[in-house]
Amino acid sequence: MAISAQDVNKLRLMTGAGMMDCKKALTEADGNFEAAIDILRKKGQKVSASRSDRNTTEGAVFITTNADATKATVVALGCETDFVAKNEEFQALGQKVLRTAVNNQPESAGELLTIHLEDGRAVQDHLTDLMGKIGEKIEIVSYGSVSGDKVATYTHSNGKVGVLLGLKNVGGANVTEVGKDVAMHIAAMRPVAVDKDGVDPSTVQREIEIGKEQARAEGKPEAMLEKIAMGKLNKFYKDSTLLNQEFVKDNSRTVAQVLDSVHKGLSVSDFKRVQIG
């Protein structure tokens, strides 16, 4: 059947898909709009499958904080090019996924993908639709939240690095400035845990084994390897755990000392650092 320009434009406005894609879908669907929409969505699914091996090295981080600044949530949405990352529809979708996460509090990114939005379609369907329209792989790279007596957040100027920081033992102190500073520190210094107690046991064991091998390669006696490795492990804790790191804005103090100087006992309950690429 003949497909009018008016019908093509109507479908374009309904779906946001390109004019030629809309015309092809309507032709294939014999003018049935619902069937044409399904065809366009299936095209998106094919795009998703055909680009499953692509790396989403670009994208954007979306962060929000609740009204009393006791919980923050982050969603990192990945794509293939910086051009798409700056696209208005991509940015709008990121904000929509973030709101969905805040409203539903899913346990994981996988669960977030299954949640249905106001139009009755799941988050994954919306990602698939945009993939079909743009022709790039789009995926949720990271999702999470952090709570605390107060939370602070930081998004790097390139929009590809974000930090959530939970503070504890705040008392009545104003922690806005120090919270932002420590969040920026986390973005720059990439700590692996709040303190040594938070380091994964497998990481600890790996660092010990590396320390032993380094000492052995230096010709140290076998009887000394364990002691030397433990010394290297303590250096790892100092360099790689947040509270023990030298503060990036004042390396004469650790992060723990900076927090304590603002309010006695002020510390970190948790943090999350996410990065695109």
TORKOL-4160 file (C-alpha; in steps of 0.2 Angstrom, whole numbers, padded with zeros to 4 digits, m for minus):
277
<pt num="1" X="0000" Y="0000" Z="0000"/>
<pt num="2" X="0005" Y="0018" Z="m0003"/>
<pt num="3" X="0013" Y="0026" Z="0013"/>
<pt num="4" X="0009" Y="0045" Z="0014"/>
<pt num="5" X="0022" Y="0058" Z="0020"/>
<pt num="6" X="0010" Y="0063" Z="0033"/>
<pt num="7" X="0010" Y="0045" Z="0040"/>
<pt num="8" X="0029" Y="0044" Z="0040"/>
<pt num="9" X="0030" Y="0061" Z="0049"/>
<pt num="10" X="0017" Y="0055" Z="0062"/>
<pt num="11" X="0027" Y="0039" Z="0065"/>
<pt num="12" X="0043" Y="0049" Z="0066"/>
<pt num="13" X="0035" Y="0061" Z="0079"/>
<pt num="14" X="0028" Y="0045" Z="0089"/>
<pt num="15" X="0045" Y="0036" Z="0089"/>
<pt num="16" X="0059" Y="0049" Z="0086"/>
<pt num="17" X="0066" Y="0037" Z="0072"/>
<pt num="18" X="0072" Y="0043" Z="0056"/>
<pt num="19" X="0061" Y="0047" Z="0041"/>
<pt num="20" X="0067" Y="0033" Z="0030"/>
<pt num="21" X="0067" Y="0021" Z="0044"/>
<pt num="22" X="0049" Y="0026" Z="0048"/>
<pt num="23" X="0044" Y="0024" Z="0029"/>
<pt num="24" X="0052" Y="0007" Z="0028"/>
<pt num="25" X="0043" Y="0001" Z="0044"/>
<pt num="26" X="0026" Y="0007" Z="0039"/>
<pt num="27" X="0028" Y="m0001" Z="0022"/>
<pt num="28" X="0033" Y="m0018" Z="0030"/>
<pt num="29" X="0019" Y="m0016" Z="0042"/>
<pt num="30" X="0006" Y="m0012" Z="0028"/>
<pt num="31" X="0003" Y="0005" Z="0036"/>
<pt num="32" X="m0001" Y="m0002" Z="0054"/>
<pt num="33" X="0007" Y="0010" Z="0066"/>
<pt num="34" X="0008" Y="m0002" Z="0081"/>
<pt num="35" X="0016" Y="m0015" Z="0070"/>
<pt num="36" X="0028" Y="m0002" Z="0063"/>
<pt num="37" X="0033" Y="0003" Z="0080"/>
<pt num="38" X="0037" Y="m0015" Z="0084"/>
<pt num="39" X="0047" Y="m0016" Z="0068"/>
<pt num="40" X="0057" Y="m0001" Z="0073"/>
<pt num="41" X="0060" Y="m0008" Z="0091"/>
<pt num="42" X="0066" Y="m0025" Z="0083"/>
<pt num="43" X="0078" Y="m0015" Z="0073"/>
<pt num="44" X="0085" Y="m0008" Z="0089"/>
<pt num="45" X="0086" Y="m0025" Z="0096"/>
<pt num="46" X="0096" Y="m0030" Z="0081"/>
<pt num="47" X="0108" Y="m0016" Z="0083"/>
<pt num="48" X="0110" Y="m0021" Z="0101"/>
<pt num="49" X="0115" Y="m0039" Z="0096"/>
<pt num="50" X="0126" Y="m0034" Z="0082"/>
<pt num="51" X="0136" Y="m0022" Z="0092"/>
<pt num="52" X="0137" Y="m0032" Z="0108"/>
<pt num="53" X="0156" Y="m0034" Z="0106"/>
<pt num="54" X="0158" Y="m0015" Z="0105"/>
<pt num="55" X="0166" Y="m0006" Z="0119"/>
<pt num="56" X="0156" Y="0009" Z="0127"/>
<pt num="57" X="0171" Y="0020" Z="0131"/>
<pt num="58" X="0161" Y="0036" Z="0130"/>
<pt num="59" X="0145" Y="0041" Z="0140"/>
<pt num="60" X="0140" Y="0051" Z="0155"/>
<pt num="61" X="0138" Y="0050" Z="0174"/>
<pt num="62" X="0121" Y="0055" Z="0181"/>
<pt num="63" X="0120" Y="0059" Z="0200"/>
<pt num="64" X="0106" Y="0065" Z="0212"/>
<pt num="65" X="0105" Y="0067" Z="0230"/>
<pt num="66" X="0089" Y="0066" Z="0241"/>
<pt num="67" X="0082" Y="0081" Z="0250"/>
<pt num="68" X="0091" Y="0080" Z="0266"/>
<pt num="69" X="0108" Y="0074" Z="0258"/>
<pt num="70" X="0108" Y="0057" Z="0267"/>
<pt num="71" X="0108" Y="0047" Z="0251"/>
<pt num="72" X="0115" Y="0049" Z="0234"/>
<pt num="73" X="0112" Y="0038" Z="0218"/>
<pt num="74" X="0123" Y="0037" Z="0202"/>
<pt num="75" X="0119" Y="0029" Z="0185"/>
<pt num="76" X="0133" Y="0028" Z="0172"/>
<pt num="77" X="0127" Y="0027" Z="0155"/>
<pt num="78" X="0139" Y="0021" Z="0141"/>
<pt num="79" X="0139" Y="0023" Z="0123"/>
<pt num="80" X="0153" Y="0022" Z="0109"/>
<pt num="81" X="0156" Y="0040" Z="0104"/>
<pt num="82" X="0157" Y="0057" Z="0113"/>
<pt num="83" X="0145" Y="0064" Z="0100"/>
<pt num="84" X="0131" Y="0053" Z="0106"/>
<pt num="85" X="0136" Y="0056" Z="0124"/>
<pt num="86" X="0132" Y="0074" Z="0122"/>
<pt num="87" X="0116" Y="0070" Z="0112"/>
<pt num="88" X="0100" Y="0078" Z="0120"/>
<pt num="89" X="0091" Y="0061" Z="0119"/>
<pt num="90" X="0105" Y="0052" Z="0127"/>
<pt num="91" X="0106" Y="0064" Z="0141"/>
<pt num="92" X="0087" Y="0064" Z="0143"/>
<pt num="93" X="0087" Y="0045" Z="0144"/>
<pt num="94" X="0101" Y="0045" Z="0157"/>
<pt num="95" X="0091" Y="0057" Z="0168"/>
<pt num="96" X="0075" Y="0046" Z="0166"/>
<pt num="97" X="0085" Y="0030" Z="0171"/>
<pt num="98" X="0092" Y="0039" Z="0186"/>
<pt num="99" X="0075" Y="0044" Z="0192"/>
<pt num="100" X="0069" Y="0026" Z="0189"/>
<pt num="101" X="0083" Y="0020" Z="0200"/>
<pt num="102" X="0079" Y="0033" Z="0214"/>
<pt num="103" X="0060" Y="0029" Z="0214"/>
<pt num="104" X="0062" Y="0010" Z="0214"/>
<pt num="105" X="0079" Y="0007" Z="0223"/>
<pt num="106" X="0084" Y="m0009" Z="0213"/>
<pt num="107" X="0097" Y="m0020" Z="0220"/>
<pt num="108" X="0108" Y="m0021" Z="0204"/>
<pt num="109" X="0110" Y="m0013" Z="0186"/>
<pt num="110" X="0102" Y="m0029" Z="0179"/>
<pt num="111" X="0086" Y="m0027" Z="0190"/>
<pt num="112" X="0086" Y="m0008" Z="0185"/>
<pt num="113" X="0085" Y="m0014" Z="0167"/>
<pt num="114" X="0069" Y="m0023" Z="0170"/>
<pt num="115" X="0059" Y="m0009" Z="0179"/>
<pt num="116" X="0044" Y="m0002" Z="0169"/>
<pt num="117" X="0043" Y="0016" Z="0166"/>
<pt num="118" X="0027" Y="0027" Z="0164"/>
<pt num="119" X="0024" Y="0021" Z="0147"/>
<pt num="120" X="0023" Y="0002" Z="0152"/>
<pt num="121" X="0040" Y="m0002" Z="0144"/>
<pt num="122" X="0055" Y="m0008" Z="0153"/>
<pt num="123" X="0072" Y="0003" Z="0155"/>
<pt num="124" X="0080" Y="m0010" Z="0143"/>
<pt num="125" X="0067" Y="m0007" Z="0130"/>
<pt num="126" X="0071" Y="0012" Z="0130"/>
<pt num="127" X="0089" Y="0009" Z="0128"/>
<pt num="128" X="0085" Y="m0003" Z="0114"/>
<pt num="129" X="0074" Y="0010" Z="0105"/>
<pt num="130" X="0088" Y="0023" Z="0106"/>
<pt num="131" X="0101" Y="0011" Z="0100"/>
<pt num="132" X="0090" Y="0008" Z="0085"/>
<pt num="133" X="0088" Y="0026" Z="0082"/>
<pt num="134" X="0106" Y="0031" Z="0085"/>
<pt num="135" X="0115" Y="0015" Z="0079"/>
<pt num="136" X="0127" Y="0014" Z="0094"/>
<pt num="137" X="0128" Y="0002" Z="0108"/>
<pt num="138" X="0121" Y="0010" Z="0124"/>
<pt num="139" X="0122" Y="0001" Z="0141"/>
<pt num="140" X="0121" Y="0004" Z="0160"/>
<pt num="141" X="0140" Y="0004" Z="0164"/>
<pt num="142" X="0137" Y="0006" Z="0183"/>
<pt num="143" X="0123" Y="0009" Z="0196"/>
<pt num="144" X="0124" Y="0011" Z="0214"/>
<pt num="145" X="0120" Y="0022" Z="0229"/>
<pt num="146" X="0128" Y="0028" Z="0246"/>
<pt num="147" X="0120" Y="0033" Z="0262"/>
<pt num="148" X="0127" Y="0042" Z="0277"/>
<pt num="149" X="0124" Y="0055" Z="0290"/>
<pt num="150" X="0127" Y="0067" Z="0276"/>
<pt num="151" X="0133" Y="0063" Z="0258"/>
<pt num="152" X="0143" Y="0073" Z="0246"/>
<pt num="153" X="0145" Y="0070" Z="0227"/>
<pt num="154" X="0157" Y="0075" Z="0213"/>
<pt num="155" X="0156" Y="0074" Z="0194"/>
<pt num="156" X="0171" Y="0078" Z="0185"/>
<pt num="157" X="0171" Y="0092" Z="0171"/>
<pt num="158" X="0171" Y="0079" Z="0157"/>
<pt num="159" X="0155" Y="0071" Z="0164"/>
<pt num="160" X="0164" Y="0053" Z="0164"/>
<pt num="161" X="0169" Y="0052" Z="0182"/>
<pt num="162" X="0157" Y="0053" Z="0197"/>
<pt num="163" X="0159" Y="0050" Z="0216"/>
<pt num="164" X="0147" Y="0047" Z="0230"/>
<pt num="165" X="0154" Y="0049" Z="0247"/>
<pt num="166" X="0145" Y="0045" Z="0264"/>
<pt num="167" X="0151" Y="0053" Z="0280"/>
<pt num="168" X="0147" Y="0048" Z="0297"/>
<pt num="169" X="0149" Y="0056" Z="0315"/>
<pt num="170" X="0144" Y="0072" Z="0307"/>
<pt num="171" X="0137" Y="0080" Z="0323"/>
<pt num="172" X="0131" Y="0097" Z="0319"/>
<pt num="173" X="0146" Y="0101" Z="0308"/>
<pt num="174" X="0145" Y="0110" Z="0291"/>
<pt num="175" X="0153" Y="0096" Z="0280"/>
<pt num="176" X="0149" Y="0103" Z="0263"/>
<pt num="177" X="0166" Y="0110" Z="0259"/>
<pt num="178" X="0176" Y="0095" Z="0266"/>
<pt num="179" X="0164" Y="0083" Z="0258"/>
<pt num="180" X="0166" Y="0090" Z="0241"/>
<pt num="181" X="0185" Y="0090" Z="0243"/>
<pt num="182" X="0186" Y="0072" Z="0249"/>
<pt num="183" X="0175" Y="0067" Z="0234"/>
<pt num="184" X="0186" Y="0076" Z="0222"/>
<pt num="185" X="0201" Y="0067" Z="0231"/>
<pt num="186" X="0193" Y="0050" Z="0227"/>
<pt num="187" X="0190" Y="0055" Z="0209"/>
<pt num="188" X="0209" Y="0059" Z="0207"/>
<pt num="189" X="0217" Y="0046" Z="0219"/>
<pt num="190" X="0206" Y="0030" Z="0216"/>
<pt num="191" X="0206" Y="0022" Z="0233"/>
<pt num="192" X="0201" Y="0004" Z="0233"/>
<pt num="193" X="0192" Y="0005" Z="0250"/>
<pt num="194" X="0189" Y="0016" Z="0265"/>
<pt num="195" X="0202" Y="0008" Z="0276"/>
<pt num="196" X="0212" Y="m0008" Z="0277"/>
<pt num="197" X="0197" Y="m0017" Z="0284"/>
<pt num="198" X="0188" Y="m0014" Z="0268"/>
<pt num="199" X="0201" Y="m0022" Z="0256"/>
<pt num="200" X="0195" Y="m0038" Z="0248"/>
<pt num="201" X="0205" Y="m0053" Z="0256"/>
<pt num="202" X="0210" Y="m0059" Z="0238"/>
<pt num="203" X="0218" Y="m0042" Z="0235"/>
<pt num="204" X="0227" Y="m0043" Z="0252"/>
<pt num="205" X="0234" Y="m0060" Z="0247"/>
<pt num="206" X="0239" Y="m0054" Z="0230"/>
<pt num="207" X="0249" Y="m0040" Z="0237"/>
<pt num="208" X="0258" Y="m0051" Z="0250"/>
<pt num="209" X="0263" Y="m0063" Z="0236"/>
<pt num="210" X="0269" Y="m0049" Z="0225"/>
<pt num="211" X="0279" Y="m0042" Z="0239"/>
<pt num="212" X="0287" Y="m0059" Z="0242"/>
<pt num="213" X="0291" Y="m0061" Z="0224"/>
<pt num="214" X="0299" Y="m0044" Z="0223"/>
<pt num="215" X="0309" Y="m0047" Z="0239"/>
<pt num="216" X="0315" Y="m0064" Z="0232"/>
<pt num="217" X="0320" Y="m0056" Z="0215"/>
<pt num="218" X="0330" Y="m0044" Z="0225"/>
<pt num="219" X="0340" Y="m0058" Z="0233"/>
<pt num="220" X="0332" Y="m0056" Z="0250"/>
<pt num="221" X="0334" Y="m0072" Z="0262"/>
<pt num="222" X="0318" Y="m0083" Z="0262"/>
<pt num="223" X="0316" Y="m0081" Z="0281"/>
<pt num="224" X="0314" Y="m0062" Z="0278"/>
<pt num="225" X="0301" Y="m0063" Z="0264"/>
<pt num="226" X="0286" Y="m0063" Z="0275"/>
<pt num="227" X="0291" Y="m0048" Z="0285"/>
<pt num="228" X="0296" Y="m0038" Z="0270"/>
<pt num="229" X="0280" Y="m0043" Z="0261"/>
<pt num="230" X="0270" Y="m0036" Z="0276"/>
<pt num="231" X="0280" Y="m0020" Z="0276"/>
<pt num="232" X="0275" Y="m0018" Z="0257"/>
<pt num="233" X="0257" Y="m0022" Z="0262"/>
<pt num="234" X="0256" Y="m0008" Z="0274"/>
<pt num="235" X="0263" Y="0003" Z="0261"/>
<pt num="236" X="0249" Y="m0003" Z="0250"/>
<pt num="237" X="0236" Y="0002" Z="0263"/>
<pt num="238" X="0244" Y="0019" Z="0265"/>
<pt num="239" X="0244" Y="0022" Z="0246"/>
<pt num="240" X="0227" Y="0014" Z="0242"/>
<pt num="241" X="0215" Y="0016" Z="0256"/>
<pt num="242" X="0205" Y="0032" Z="0257"/>
<pt num="243" X="0208" Y="0037" Z="0275"/>
<pt num="244" X="0226" Y="0033" Z="0275"/>
<pt num="245" X="0230" Y="0042" Z="0259"/>
<pt num="246" X="0239" Y="0059" Z="0259"/>
<pt num="247" X="0226" Y="0072" Z="0255"/>
<pt num="248" X="0227" Y="0078" Z="0237"/>
<pt num="249" X="0226" Y="0096" Z="0242"/>
<pt num="250" X="0238" Y="0095" Z="0257"/>
<pt num="251" X="0250" Y="0080" Z="0257"/>
<pt num="252" X="0256" Y="0084" Z="0275"/>
<pt num="253" X="0240" Y="0077" Z="0281"/>
<pt num="254" X="0230" Y="0061" Z="0278"/>
<pt num="255" X="0212" Y="0061" Z="0273"/>
<pt num="256" X="0207" Y="0055" Z="0290"/>
<pt num="257" X="0217" Y="0069" Z="0298"/>
<pt num="258" X="0208" Y="0082" Z="0287"/>
<pt num="259" X="0191" Y="0075" Z="0292"/>
<pt num="260" X="0195" Y="0075" Z="0310"/>
<pt num="261" X="0201" Y="0093" Z="0309"/>
<pt num="262" X="0183" Y="0098" Z="0304"/>
<pt num="263" X="0174" Y="0089" Z="0317"/>
<pt num="264" X="0181" Y="0076" Z="0330"/>
<pt num="265" X="0177" Y="0059" Z="0324"/>
<pt num="266" X="0171" Y="0064" Z="0307"/>
<pt num="267" X="0174" Y="0050" Z="0295"/>
<pt num="268" X="0169" Y="0040" Z="0280"/>
<pt num="269" X="0155" Y="0027" Z="0280"/>
<pt num="270" X="0156" Y="0022" Z="0262"/>
<pt num="271" X="0160" Y="0029" Z="0245"/>
<pt num="272" X="0158" Y="0024" Z="0226"/>
<pt num="273" X="0168" Y="0030" Z="0212"/>
<pt num="274" X="0162" Y="0026" Z="0194"/>
<pt num="275" X="0170" Y="0030" Z="0178"/>
<pt num="276" X="0166" Y="0029" Z="0159"/>
<pt num="277" X="0180" Y="0021" Z="0149"/>
